[in-house]
Amino acid sequence: MKVRPNLGLALSLGLALGITISLGHGVLADRDNINSAVPLEELRVFSDVYARIKKDYVEDVDDKKLLEN
């Protein structure tokens, strides 16, 4: 029995989507607990400082390199 490639792809995508949704329910249930632990003010300060450093840097610098250094 030949399986058409499109049918196999659709089945694979459906299976992947189903697994993602079933795993996501546990993650979404814990989302409220995670949000309360995020230091929003500290992230805002970090973001402001990062933007100033990037803007005033002597030469153009890649985001990844700037974060690593």
N, C-alpha and C positions, 0 to 999 in steps of 0.2 A: 504494500500500500504506500503510495507516494503522498508525502505531506508537502503541501505548497509552502514555499519559504515565507510568504506573508502570514500564513496561519501560524507557523512556528514562531515567528517574531511576535505576533499578537499574543500568543499564549505565554511567551517568555515575559513580555512586558506586563501582562495581566498578573502573572505570578509575582513578579518583582513589586508591582504596585500593591498587591495584596499583603505581601510581607512587610512592606514599608508602612502601610496603614496600620497593620496589627501591632507592629513595634512602636509606632508613633503614639498609640493610645496611652502607653505607660509614660512616655516622655511628656505628652501634653498634660497628663494628670499631675505631674510633678512641676509643671511650669510655674505655678504660683509660688512654690517654695523657692525656686531658683530666682525669680524676680525680686523677692524680698532680700536676697543675699547679694545682689549686684550693687556695687558701690557707685551709684550714678554720679554723685558729685566728683568723686576721684576720677572717673572716666571723662567727665566734662573738662576737668582741669588738665588731664593728660592730653586730651584732644586739642585744647587751646595751645598748650605748650608745643606740642608736636607741629601744629600748623605754623606757629611763629618760627620755629627752628627751620622748617622746610622752606618757608618764604624768604627768610633772611640768610640762608646758607650761602656760602661764597660761590659755589658752583652748583649746577643742577645735580641732584642726587636721587637715586632710585629709592622708592619707599621701603623696599625690603632691606636694602643696605643701611638706610637710616635707622630702621627699627632694630636691626641686628647690632649696630654700633652704638 
